[in-house]
Amino acid sequence: MAEQRIIATYHLSSDASRIEDRALRLAIEQSVECPLDAVPEQRILDDIVGRVDEISEIASGYYKVRIALAAATAPPEAGQLLNMLFGNCSIQSDVELIDVELPADYLTAFGGPRIGLAGIRERTGAEGRALTASALKPQGLSPDALAAIAQRLALGGVDLIKDDHGIADQAYSPFAERAAAVGRAVRAAGEQRGRPVLYAPHVSGSLDDMRRQLDIVRRERIGGVMLIPMIVGLSNFQALVREADGLVVLAHPAMAGAARIAPPLLLGKLFRLLGADATVFPHHGGRFAYTPQTCRDLAAAACGAWGGLKPCLPVPGGGVTIDRVAELLQFYGRDVMLLIGGSLLAARDELRERAVEFTAEVAAHVVADGGVGHDR
Amino acid sequence: MAEQRIIATYHLSSDASRIEDRALRLAIEQSVECPLDAVPEQRILDDIVGRVDEISEIASGYYKVRIALAAATAPPEAGQLLNMLFGNCSIQSDVELIDVELPADYLTAFGGPRIGLAGIRERTGAEGRALTASALKPQGLSPDALAAIAQRLALGGVDLIKDDHGIADQAYSPFAERAAAVGRAVRAAGEQRGRPVLYAPHVSGSLDDMRRQLDIVRRERIGGVMLIPMIVGLSNFQALVREADGLVVLAHPAMAGAARIAPPLLLGKLFRLLGADATVFPHHGGRFAYTPQTCRDLAAAACGAWGGLKPCLPVPGGGVTIDRVAELLQFYGRDVMLLIGGSLLAARDELRERAVEFTAEVAAHVVADGGVGHDR
C-alpha cells in the first residue's frame, strides 16, 4: 500500500526556467504541504511526498506535469481523493487538473455505475438507438403543473424526465408533493404508451435531507434520482449512490466550473467512478463554453472501456434544439441520451407534439455502432 | 416571501453591444433556466425570473452586473443558495460571482458563528492581542508523532493547533487515534502552561463520517473542529455546525478556487454566514495568488459588522514566516489569528523554541484597536 501511487496530470503555466521548481512545489503542496526540511522521517520522504514523474511542454509557457501522489494519503474516499488531487492547488490560478490514473483496487472500491448505460436501455426499452431526455421547467410551477408537463413529455415518447436542477425543495413545489405528482403522471403515461418512463427528481441538501427525499422516491416507485455532486459533496454523493441501489443515478454539472478541473475528468471519469449511471453536461454551441473536443473526451471518459466499470451514459444538453439532433447523433454515436429542455417547453400547448417530433427525429437516425465511446 | 429578492453581484466579460443581453441571459440561467416564452405563468415572470437591476462598466469589456434573484427559489438552505447563485454559471467562463446581499431573515436562519472571535479569545485567554495558530504536519506521521509536535507547539504558546488539511482518516493516522493522542497532548500542555490550547482536528468524509468523528471529538474533550466546506458540501457544513454546538468551527479554503467566486464572498461572508467561527485563507506573498486587496476584503467580510452576526476570526496563513509577523499585524490589526505551519516545523528539534519566538513576536506587537475589521 505504501508504494501505491495515484498519477495526477496537471497543466501548469510557468516560465521554462522555473517549471521544474514549480512542479516540485505542486507535488509538495498536494502531499506534505511543508518544506522538505520540515519532514522528520525518511520514510515520509520516500513514501508520502508527491513525486514529479514527468514534465513536458505543451506550448510556450504551458506544461503538462505528471505527479505521483501516494495512494496512502488519499484512500478510496471521494472527498479526500478530491482534496489531495486539487484541494489546495485549486487556489493557485496557474494549475489545472487534467487527468487521474488510479490503482486498480480503487475501481473496485468505488464501484462505478450500478446500472449504467445498458441498464438504462433495459429500464426504458430504448434499444438500438440513442435515448432522449427532457427537463421539468420553469421553477416556480406547482407540483401539478410540473406533473402535467411531465405527462405530455412522456406521451411524446421521451425516455427520461428530470427536474430542472434549480428545482429543489421550495415552498411553491415541495419535494414530497412534486415527486408524488410527477411520479404518478409518468407511471400513468408509461402505461398509456406501453413503455416505462424514467423520472429523476433532484435530490439535494444535506445527506439527511437527501435520505428523506430518497425514502419518498422509493415510496412513490420512482426509477431515478438526480444529484449535483459538486454541491452535495463527493463523499455524500458516494454515500447516496450506495443507498440508491436499483435507482438510476444522474449527475448534474452545476458548480463543476468551466475548466480548472478538466470536464472530461470531473464529469466523465470521476462522476462515473463514484457511481453516476448518466452524466449531464453542456454540449458545445449551446449556452456554455465547452469545445467539441471537450465534449468528445467527456463522452469517451464516461462510456469508454475502463477496467471493469460499466459505461456511464453521456447526456449532452444545455441549449440543444431539435434541429441539431442529426448533428449530435453524428457526433456522439448512439450511446448517448440527448437532453432537450427549454426549446421543447417553448412549444407550450403543443408540447406533446414537439416531444413527438424530438423522439421521432432521434429514432429516425439509425446510427452505426460507433461514436466516441468506441474510439478508445 | 414571493417578493423577497437576493441581490447577486457578478462580473461579466462582454462586448459593450452585448452586455444587456448577456446580463439578461445570466438572470434567466440562474432562475428559470429556459426561454422566457416557455414560461407559462405571468406570476413566474413577475416573481421568479431573475431581474437585471444594474449594469455598470468596470473596465473596457468588463462589467459589474447586479441581479435580483427570487428568494423563493433559494430558501435558507446552503447548497441550494449556492446552486442558484453560481450552479450553472460556474460553467460559463465569462462569469465571476462577486457579492451577495441577503434578506435579513436569512441571517437569522443561517445564524452565523456560534462562538466567533470573542468566544475564541475567551476560550484561549488571548485578550488584547492577535492570536496564533499552527498546523500539524507532515501527513504520514503517526498519531504519537503528531501529538509530540502538538505538545511542543502548545508549550511554545500557540493558541490554536489544527490538523494539516491533508490529514484525514488515513491508515497511518486514523482519526480516532490521532484525535485521542493530540487531544491528550494539548490538554496536558495547556495545564502545564496554565492556559488552554485549542485543537481543531480535520473532520471529513460524508455527513455520517463527520458525525462519527464529532463523537470522538466530544469524547476526547477537544475544543474545535476544522472542515473543508467546499469539499464536504455547504449543506453538510451547515448541518455539522449545528451539531458542533460549543465547539470552535474552523473553515479551510481547499477547493474554494482562485477567483471564480470572489474569496471575500466565499471564505469571508458565506462561510461566516453558515457558522464558521474562524476562516483560514492564504495571505498574499506566500504560496498562493491572493492580492493584498483580496486579503483585506476577506478579513473585513469575516469580521466586520454584518447584521447581528458575530465576527468570524480571519486566519491568514499559507506560507507565512515569523519575519512577516509585524507586517501582517500592521495589515490586519489585532483581530486576527496568524497561522504559521511549515516554517515553524522546519525548526525540527527546536520547534518549541521557534514557537516561543513566534508567539512572543505576536505578543510584543501591541496593535491599536483598528485594522480591517473596523474599517467599515
Interface residues (C-beta under 8 A of the other chain):
Chain A: M1 R25 E29 Q30 S31 V32 E33 C34 P35 D37 A38 V39 P40 E41 R43 I44 D47 I48 V49 A70 A72 T73 P75 E77 G79 Q80 L82 N83 M84 F86 G87 N88 S90 I91 Q92 S93 D94 K137 P138 Q139 G140 L141 A145 D164 H165 G166 A168 D169 Q170 A171 Y172 S204 G205 S206 L207 D208 D209 I228 I231 V232 G233 L234 S235 N236 Q238 A239 P253 A254 M255 A256 G257 A258 A259 R260 P282 R287 F288 A289 Y290 G318 G341 G342 S343 L345 A346 R348
Chain B: M1 R25 E29 Q30 S31 V32 E33 C34 P35 D37 A38 V39 P40 E41 R43 I44 D47 I48 V49 A70 A72 T73 P75 E77 G79 Q80 L82 N83 M84 F86 G87 N88 S90 I91 Q92 S93 D94 K137 P138 Q139 G140 L141 A145 D164 H165 G166 A168 D169 Q170 A171 Y172 S204 G205 S206 L207 D208 D209 I228 I231 V232 G233 L234 S235 N236 Q238 A239 P253 A254 M255 A256 G257 A258 A259 R260 P282 R287 F288 A289 Y290 G341 G342 S343 L345 A346 R348
